[in-house]
Amino acid sequence: MLELRNLSKSYASGRPVLSNLSWTFKAGEFVSIMGDSGVGKSTLLNLIAGLDTPDIAANAAPGESPIIVDGVPMAGLDDDAATKLRRARMGFIFQAFHVLPHLTLLQNVALPLLLNGLPTARAAEMLDAVGLGGRGGDFPHQLSGGEMQRVAIARALVHRPALVLADEPTGNLDPDTAHSILTLLRREIKSTGACAIMVTHSHTAAEMTDKVLQLSKSCIQETTNVNPFKQ
């Protein structure tokens, strides 16, 4: 579903953030990525999403791409094509929520459906699934941080994306709510055959994924994961 091929990223100063990372993420997998602060976990998600640009090797062949999403080389897409791919095939859960303050909760969750020309009835279903049923007419300023995170999660899943990218999705949630949200995320992934990549510092959250990867600046490697869901 997602391939990383010698993915590298450097700061403007030339100092490397990530160097020659390679990994294949499969459809239907729920994967967590852990690592030290500053190692580049959020940068990796932004690169995969096309929100940041990877380094392209000087000897790279024309059309060669370090990131391939659902068979599509990201490096070969112009801004419009990349936007359309993100809109249709990806769902994002950011640490900063990015919930739109001038829209109601229902309108926020329905936005990916509207942008993709899909029926909007599922928006209310997803609000209910994250424990905010009946509050579709409320606005973000009426919510706690944890509630806004739940809206962001509902919005990320509502259009059944093929790839879900989550940056610390349970960071603002109490343990019980975090568990229920991760259970929902896992259920959606398995029912749709999507791939989900979750950056987290929480070992408890990581234990609910199929696979735990440890990230360093030049390596991704699988670690032992003793969660009850692992096949």
Sequence and secondary structure as in RCSB ss.txt:
>XXXX:A:sequence
MLELRNLSKSYASGRPVLSNLSWTFKAGEFVSIMGDSGVGKSTLLNLIAGLDTPDIAANAAPGESPIIVDGVPMA
GLDDDAATKLRRARMGFIFQAFHVLPHLTLLQNVALPLLLNGLPTARAAEMLDAVGLGGRGGDFPHQLSGGEMQR
VAIARALVHRPALVLADEPTGNLDPDTAHSILTLLRREIKSTGACAIMVTHSHTAAEMTDKVLQLSKSCIQETTN
VNPFKQ
>XXXX:A:secstr
 EEEEEEEEE TTS EEEEEEEEEE TT EEEEE  TTSSHHHHHHHHHTSS     TT  TT  SEEETTEEGG
G  HHHHHHHHHHHEEEE TT    TTS HHHHHHHHHHHTT  SHHHHHHHHHTT TT TT  GGGS HHHHHH
HHHHHHHTT  SEEEEESTTTTS HHHHHHHHHHHHHHHHHHT EEEEE S HHHHTTSSEEEEEETTEEEEE  
  TT  
